[in-house]
């Protein structure tokens, strides 16, 4: 490696020890004092014939570390002269050193100082390269998360020390929309040109608006604006997102990425550190992606809700193991006879600290993770155990439970259901699985095959929340289902809103034309039930009929409705 060509007149210490300013002069003075001190020590302890002269290596090596190879040469020569012609071999006799003696020693000091300084220079240069690599992304060369956190730390501490509340720091998290699919289609060879193209566009925005650009990981970039206003931050966020909407040219192929962003700022409502500020920015980014928006600003209330949801998700496995989860059952009745036909099992979580936790507070999070599979299996076992109890008492009701779209992507899911039903000793026809139309979106053929296996055993299948999903008539015709369950959002307002009434009427008619049973959920009153009866609906459930109840209450309710044992 070529040594830096620094002129002698611009000497300065190597940044090996971070020595700058006044400390630079202090280091210089220290080396000079040490050399002088060793010279005095050698003189008053008998001359160069003693071992004390070797202490001169300490300031020589120190000068090499502080001032590099040039400093090592210079102070090595100085050390050689201090212990050279003016320093006797023996101060008691005044015997001078032979010329060859002190010249040889001075040469050793000069060579040792220069070589040691060169080694320190090489080591320093290598350390700086490692530090630079550790603080930059290897693909784009942009500073990475470590650099961002360090910069945020300095900015935040500086703002706090200055007691200037008007100073604001904005962090904008950017997530590429189509990155994973693009790399999956074009291969890893497209990663570098694509990400470098993104980096150059963001750098151009940053240069115009005074924002620093960071590359955190793969498809995650960040902009930081210091001493900026809300308006400047909004302009930077919009331009950063907009600049990524134009397709990139990768290997002659136009590639559209797109992006969404999340914004967090300091100071907010409470004191922040770099990690929390970044977390808030990426929480807002995630919310923007889920909502299909270009950008979103961190909301403290939503942030606390998300944090609580994550905590509960982490406790869900423990809740299953400790029996905190149980089912409440909402009866389903024959619309025309008013008799009990079955019940839907609705999951409840009785937390020892938070009390009752609604399903909407943990099931959506579980569905986005692999935890939905053990949760569904746990619900299935609870439902079949309770169903066995009811059947043993002569209450031959049907039991329905909800299954997630993700469950059908598990190749062992169907086998587990069949084995659990067989172990419970219940007729397969007594179990009904409700699934939404979105179950068909990822892999329709695989889902239809799984449903067909279940239907062949006699297990009943129904489409839940019908009218809110995306299934086409082609798939609906192929599905081995026995019922369509009309979503409660239409049923609840069908007497007040003509549009909802038309949707309910059309759904009931479609079910009848396809030879399927129609089930209305969300029946709140007798008038709605009467209207459903007029429209020819088969089955209904809702608060106007009965609220979800524990198993013991379901027993009594079932006995009061004499059609239950039919």
C-alpha positions in Angstrom: 0.0 0.0 0.0 1.4 3.4 -1.0 2.1 5.7 1.9 0.2 9.0 2.0 2.3 11.8 0.4 1.8 14.4 3.0 4.3 17.4 2.9 6.5 17.8 5.9 5.0 21.2 6.5 1.6 19.7 7.1 2.5 17.3 9.8 -0.4 16.1 12.0 -0.9 13.1 14.2 -2.5 10.0 12.7 -6.1 9.7 13.9 -5.2 6.4 15.4 -5.9 7.7 18.9 -8.3 10.4 17.8 -5.8 13.1 18.7 -6.7 16.6 17.4 -6.5 20.2 18.3 -4.9 20.9 21.7 -4.4 17.2 22.3 -2.1 17.2 19.3 0.2 19.7 20.9 0.0 17.8 24.2 1.1 14.6 22.4 4.0 16.4 20.8 5.0 17.9 24.1 4.7 14.6 25.9 7.1 12.9 23.4 9.7 15.6 23.8 9.4 15.6 27.6 9.8 11.8 27.7 12.9 11.9 25.4 14.4 14.6 27.6 13.5 12.7 30.8 15.1 9.5 29.5 18.2 11.5 28.5 18.5 13.0 32.0 17.8 9.5 33.6 20.6 7.9 31.6 23.0 10.7 32.3 22.5 10.6 36.1 22.5 6.8 36.4 25.9 6.3 34.8 25.7 6.9 31.1 24.9 4.7 28.1 26.5 1.6 29.7 23.4 1.2 31.8 20.1 -0.5 30.7 18.1 2.7 31.2 18.9 3.9 27.7 16.4 1.3 26.4 13.6 3.4 27.9 14.1 5.8 25.0 12.1 3.3 22.8 8.9 4.3 24.7 8.7 7.9 23.3 10.0 6.7 19.9 7.2 4.2 19.6 4.7 6.7 21.0 5.7 9.3 18.4 5.3 6.7 15.7 1.8 5.9 16.9 0.8 9.5 17.1 2.6 11.0 14.1 3.0 8.1 11.7 6.2 7.0 9.9 7.5 10.6 9.5 7.1 11.2 13.2 8.8 8.0 14.0 11.8 8.9 11.8 12.1 12.4 13.2 11.8 11.5 16.9 13.9 8.3 16.4 16.7 10.7 15.1 16.2 13.0 18.0 16.4 10.1 20.5 19.6 9.0 18.8 21.1 12.5 19.1 20.1 12.8 22.8 21.9 9.6 23.6 24.5 10.3 21.0 27.9 12.2 21.0 27.1 14.4 24.0 26.2 11.4 26.2 29.3 9.6 27.7 29.5 5.9 28.2 30.3 6.4 31.8 29.6 9.7 33.5 31.9 8.9 36.4 35.0 8.8 34.1 33.6 11.0 31.4 34.6 8.4 28.7 32.9 9.4 25.4 31.1 7.0 23.1 32.8 5.8 20.0 31.4 7.2 16.8 30.2 3.9 15.5 28.5 3.2 18.8 26.1 6.1 18.9 25.6 6.2 15.1 24.6 2.6 15.1 22.2 3.2 18.0 20.7 6.3 16.3 20.3 4.4 13.1 18.4 1.6 15.0 16.1 4.3 16.6 15.4 5.9 13.3 14.7 2.6 11.5 12.6 1.4 14.4 10.7 4.6 14.6 10.1 4.8 10.9 9.1 1.2 10.5 6.9 1.3 13.6 5.3 4.4 12.3 4.7 2.8 8.9 3.1 -0.2 10.6 0.8 2.1 12.6 -0.1 4.0 9.5 -1.0 0.7 7.7 -2.9 -0.5 10.7 -4.7 2.9 11.1 -5.6 2.9 7.4 -6.9 -0.6 7.6 -8.9 0.2 10.7 -10.4 3.2 9.0 -11.4 1.0 6.1 -13.0 -1.5 8.4 -14.8 1.2 10.3 -16.0 2.7 7.0 -17.3 -0.7 5.8 -19.0 -1.3 9.1 -20.8 2.0 8.8 -21.8 1.7 5.2 -23.9 -0.7 3.1 -21.7 -3.0 1.0 -24.1 -2.8 -2.0 -24.8 0.9 -2.4 -22.0 2.4 -0.3 -24.5 4.6 1.6 -24.2 4.9 5.4 -26.0 2.1 7.2 -28.1 1.8 10.4 -25.0 2.0 12.6 -24.0 5.3 11.0 -27.6 6.6 11.3 -27.9 5.7 14.9 -24.6 7.4 15.7 -25.7 10.6 13.8 -29.1 10.6 15.5 -27.4 10.2 18.9 -25.2 13.2 18.3 -28.2 15.3 17.0 -30.5 14.3 19.8 -27.9 15.0 22.5 -27.0 18.3 20.9 -30.7 19.4 20.8 -31.2 18.4 24.4 -28.1 20.2 25.5 -29.0 23.4 23.7 -32.5 23.4 25.2 -33.9 24.5 21.8 -37.4 23.0 21.5 -37.8 24.5 18.0 -35.0 22.2 16.7 -36.7 19.1 15.1 -35.2 16.0 13.6 -37.2 14.0 11.1 -36.6 10.3 10.2 -38.3 9.0 7.1 -38.3 5.3 6.6 -38.7 4.1 3.0 -39.8 0.6 2.1 -39.7 -0.6 -1.6 -43.0 -2.2 -2.7 -42.0 -4.6 -5.3 -38.4 -5.5 -4.4 -38.8 -9.1 -3.3 -40.8 -10.1 -6.4 -38.4 -8.3 -8.7 -35.3 -10.1 -7.2 -37.2 -13.4 -7.3 -38.0 -12.9 -11.0 -34.6 -11.4 -12.2 -32.3 -13.1 -9.7 -29.7 -11.8 -7.3 -27.6 -10.4 -10.2 -30.2 -7.6 -10.5 -29.8 -6.6 -6.8 -26.8 -4.3 -7.1 -27.8 -2.3 -10.1 -31.4 -1.9 -8.8 -30.4 -0.8 -5.3 -27.7 1.5 -6.6 -30.3 3.1 -8.9 -32.6 3.6 -5.9 -29.7 5.0 -3.9 -28.7 7.5 -6.6 -32.3 8.8 -6.9 -32.6 9.2 -3.2 -29.3 11.0 -3.0 -30.4 13.5 -5.6 -33.5 14.2 -3.5 -31.4 14.5 -0.4 -29.0 17.0 -2.0 -31.8 19.2 -3.1 -33.6 19.2 0.2 -30.7 18.9 2.7 -31.5 15.3 3.8 -29.0 12.6 4.5 -29.7 9.2 2.9 -29.0 5.8 4.6 -29.4 2.3 3.4 -30.5 0.1 6.3 -31.1 -3.3 4.7 -32.1 -4.6 1.3 -35.3 -2.7 0.4 -35.2 -0.4 3.4 -33.8 3.1 3.1 -34.0 6.1 5.5 -33.8 9.8 5.1 -32.8 12.1 8.0 -33.6 15.8 8.1 -32.1 17.9 10.9 -33.1 21.4 11.9 -36.0 21.1 9.4 -39.6 22.2 9.5 -42.7 20.0 9.0 -43.2 21.5 5.6 -39.6 20.7 4.5 -40.0 17.1 5.8 -43.3 16.7 4.0 -41.7 17.8 0.7 -38.7 15.5 1.2 -41.0 12.5 2.0 -43.2 13.1 -1.1 -40.3 13.6 -3.4 -38.5 10.5 -2.1 -41.5 8.4 -2.7 -42.3 10.0 -6.1 -38.8 9.5 -7.4 -39.1 5.8 -7.0 -42.3 5.5 -9.0 -40.5 5.8 -12.3 -39.4 2.3 -13.5 -35.7 1.4 -13.4 -33.8 -0.1 -16.3 -32.2 -3.4 -15.1 -30.5 -5.5 -17.8 -32.7 -3.8 -20.4 -35.9 -4.6 -18.6 -38.1 -1.8 -17.2 -38.7 -2.6 -13.5 -41.3 -0.8 -11.4 -40.6 -0.8 -7.7 -42.6 1.9 -6.0 -42.3 2.7 -2.3 -44.2 3.8 0.8 -42.8 5.8 3.7 -43.3 6.4 7.4 -42.2 9.5 9.4 -41.2 10.0 13.0 -39.7 13.1 14.6 -37.8 14.4 17.6 -38.9 15.8 19.9 -42.3 14.1 20.1 -44.4 13.8 23.2 -41.7 12.1 25.2 -37.9 11.8 25.2 -36.5 9.6 22.5 -33.3 7.7 21.7 -32.1 6.7 18.2 -33.5 3.2 18.5 -37.0 4.3 19.5 -37.0 7.0 16.8 -36.2 4.5 14.1 -38.7 2.0 15.5 -41.4 4.7 15.3 -40.5 5.5 11.7 -40.7 1.9 10.7 -44.0 1.3 12.5 -45.4 4.2 10.5 -43.9 2.7 7.3 -45.6 -0.6 8.0 -48.9 1.1 8.6 -48.6 3.0 5.4 -48.0 -0.3 3.5 -50.9 -2.0 5.2 -53.2 0.9 4.4 -52.0 1.2 0.8 -50.9 4.8 1.3 -47.8 6.5 0.1 -46.7 7.7 3.5 -47.9 8.0 7.1 -46.7 9.8 10.2 -46.2 8.0 13.4 -49.2 8.1 15.7 -48.6 7.6 19.4 -51.9 5.9 20.0 -51.5 3.5 17.1 -48.0 2.8 18.2 -49.0 1.9 21.7 -51.7 -0.3 20.3 -49.3 -2.1 18.1 -46.9 -2.6 20.9 -49.6 -4.1 23.1 -50.7 -6.3 20.2 -47.1 -7.6 19.9 -46.9 -8.3 23.6 -50.1 -10.3 23.5 -49.0 -12.2 20.5 -45.9 -13.2 22.4 -48.1 -14.5 25.2 -50.5 -16.4 23.0 -48.5 -19.6 23.1 -48.4 -19.5 26.8 -52.1 -18.8 26.9 -52.8 -22.0 24.9 -50.6 -24.0 27.2 -52.1 -22.6 30.4 -55.8 -22.9 29.4 -56.5 -19.2 29.2 -58.3 -19.7 25.9 -61.9 -21.0 25.7 -64.9 -20.9 23.4 -68.2 -19.2 23.7 -71.0 -20.4 21.5 -73.5 -18.4 19.5 -76.6 -20.4 18.6 -77.8 -20.8 15.0 -81.5 -21.2 14.5 -83.8 -22.3 11.7 -85.3 -19.1 10.5 -88.7 -20.6 9.8 -89.0 -23.0 12.7 -87.0 -21.1 15.3 -85.3 -24.3 16.5 -81.6 -24.7 17.3 -79.5 -26.2 14.5 -76.0 -25.6 15.7 -73.6 -23.1 17.3 -70.6 -21.2 16.2 -67.5 -21.4 18.4 -66.1 -18.0 19.1 -62.6 -17.8 20.7 -62.2 -15.9 24.0 -59.0 -15.1 25.9 -59.2 -14.6 29.7 -55.9 -13.0 30.5 -54.8 -13.2 34.1 -53.6 -9.6 34.0 -55.7 -7.8 31.3 -58.9 -9.7 31.8 -61.0 -10.5 28.7 -59.2 -9.9 25.4 -61.4 -9.6 22.3 -60.4 -11.9 19.3 -59.8 -8.9 17.1 -56.9 -7.9 19.3 -54.8 -11.0 18.7 -56.2 -13.2 15.9 -55.2 -10.8 13.0 -51.7 -10.7 14.3 -51.6 -14.5 14.7 -52.8 -14.8 11.1 -49.8 -12.9 9.9 -47.5 -15.3 11.6 -47.1 -19.1 11.8 -48.9 -19.0 15.2 -52.3 -19.2 13.5 -51.7 -22.9 12.8 -51.3 -24.1 16.4 -54.1 -21.6 17.4 -56.6 -23.1 14.9 -55.7 -26.7 16.0 -56.2 -25.6 19.6 -59.6 -24.2 18.8 -60.5 -27.3 16.9 -59.7 -29.5 19.9 -61.7 -27.3 22.3 -64.7 -27.3 20.0 -64.7 -31.1 19.4 -64.3 -31.7 23.2 -67.3 -29.6 23.9 -69.2 -31.1 21.0 -68.6 -34.6 22.4 -70.0 -33.4 25.7 -73.1 -32.1 24.1 -73.7 -35.2 22.0 -73.1 -37.4 25.1 -76.0 -35.5 26.7 -78.2 -36.1 23.8 -77.9 -32.6 22.3 -77.1 -33.4 18.7 -76.1 -29.9 17.6 -73.7 -29.0 14.8 -70.6 -27.1 15.7 -68.9 -24.5 13.4 -65.5 -22.9 13.8 -63.5 -20.4 11.8 -60.3 -21.4 10.0 -57.8 -19.0 8.5 -56.8 -18.8 4.9 -53.2 -19.5 6.0 -54.3 -22.8 7.5 -54.9 -24.2 4.0 -51.3 -23.6 3.1 -50.2 -26.1 5.7 -50.0 -29.5 4.0 -50.7 -31.3 7.3 -53.8 -29.3 8.1 -56.4 -31.5 6.5 -54.9 -34.7 8.0 -54.9 -33.1 11.4 -58.6 -32.2 11.2 -59.5 -35.7 10.1 -57.5 -37.3 12.8 -58.9 -35.0 15.5 -62.5 -35.7 14.4 -61.9 -39.4 14.4 -60.3 -39.3 17.8 -63.3 -37.3 19.2 -65.7 -40.0 18.0 -68.0 -37.5 16.4 -69.7 -37.9 13.0 -67.8 -35.6 10.5 -71.1 -34.0 9.5 -71.4 -32.5 12.9 -68.4 -30.2 12.3 -68.6 -27.2 10.0 -65.6 -25.2 9.0 -66.1 -21.5 8.0 -63.6 -19.8 5.8 -63.5 -16.5 4.0 -63.2 -16.0 0.3 -59.7 -14.7 0.7 -58.6 -18.3 1.3 -58.6 -18.7 -2.4 -56.3 -15.8 -3.3 -52.9 -17.3 -2.8 -53.3 -20.8 -4.3 -56.9 -21.5 -5.4 -56.2 -25.0 -6.7 -54.4 -26.2 -3.6 -57.2 -24.8 -1.4 -60.0 -26.3 -3.5 -58.2 -29.7 -3.3 -58.0 -29.5 0.5 -61.6 -28.5 0.8 -62.6 -31.4 -1.5 -60.8 -33.8 0.8 -62.7 -32.4 3.8 -66.0 -32.5 2.0 -65.6 -36.1 0.9 -65.5 -37.2 4.6 -68.8 -35.4 5.3 -67.4 -32.3 7.1 -69.6 -29.3 6.3 -68.0 -26.2 4.7 -69.3 -22.7 4.4 -68.1 -19.4 3.1 -67.9 -16.8 5.9 -68.4 -13.1 5.4 -69.9 -13.7 1.9 -70.0 -10.5 -0.1 -66.8 -8.9 1.3 -64.2 -11.1 -0.4 -62.9 -11.5 -3.9 -63.9 -15.0 -5.1 -65.2 -15.2 -8.7 -68.3 -17.2 -9.7 -66.0 -19.7 -11.4 -64.4 -20.6 -8.1 -67.7 -20.5 -6.2 -69.1 -23.0 -8.6 -66.2 -25.4 -8.0 -66.1 -25.0 -4.2 -67.5 -28.0 -2.3 -69.4 -25.8 0.2 -72.8 -26.3 1.7 -73.6 -22.8 2.8 -73.1 -19.1 2.2 -72.8 -17.0 5.3 -73.9 -13.4 4.6 -71.7 -10.8 6.3 -73.3 -9.0 9.2 -72.4 -5.6 7.8 -75.2 -6.1 5.3 -77.7 -7.8 7.6 -77.5 -5.3 10.4 -78.7 -2.4 8.2 -80.8 -4.1 5.7 -84.0 -2.5 7.1 -82.5 1.0 6.9 -80.4 0.8 3.7 -81.9 -0.4 0.5 -78.5 -1.3 -1.0 -77.8 -3.6 1.9 -81.2 -5.2 1.5 -80.6 -5.8 -2.1 -77.2 -7.5 -1.4 -78.9 -9.7 1.2 -81.7 -10.6 -1.2 -79.2 -11.4 -4.0 -77.0 -13.5 -1.7 -80.0 -15.6 -0.5 -81.1 -16.0 -4.1 -77.6 -17.0 -5.3 -77.4 -19.6 -2.5 -80.8 -21.0 -3.4 -79.8 -21.2 -7.1 -76.6 -23.0 -6.3 -78.4 -25.4 -3.9 -76.6 -24.0 -0.9 -77.9 -23.1 2.5 -78.0 -19.3 3.3 -76.9 -18.2 6.8 -77.4 -14.6 8.0 -75.2 -13.3 10.8 -75.7 -10.1 12.8 -79.4 -10.4 13.3 -80.1 -7.8 15.9 -83.9 -7.8 16.3 -87.1 -9.6 15.5 -87.9 -7.3 12.5 -84.7 -8.3 10.8 -85.4 -12.0 11.4 -88.9 -11.6 10.0 -87.6 -9.9 6.9 -85.0 -12.7 6.4 -87.8 -15.2 6.7 -89.7 -13.4 3.9 -86.7 -13.5 1.7 -86.3 -17.2 2.2 -83.1 -17.3 4.3 -82.5 -20.6 6.0 -80.4 -20.0 9.1 -79.7 -16.9 11.3 -77.6 -15.9 14.2 -77.0 -12.7 16.1 -77.5 -10.8 19.3 -81.2 -10.6 18.6 -81.4 -14.4 18.9 -78.8 -15.1 21.5 -75.4 -13.7 22.5 -72.3 -15.9 22.6 -72.4 -18.0 25.8 -70.3 -20.5 27.6 -71.0 -24.2 27.2 -73.1 -24.6 30.3 -75.4 -21.8 29.2 -75.6 -23.3 25.7 -76.9 -26.6 27.3 -79.8 -24.7 29.0 -80.5 -22.7 25.9 -80.6 -25.8 23.7 -83.0 -27.6 26.0 -85.4 -24.6 25.8 -85.5 -24.9 22.0 -86.9 -28.3 21.4 -85.6 -28.7 17.8 -82.1 -29.1 19.2 -82.2 -32.9 19.5 -83.6 -33.6 16.1 
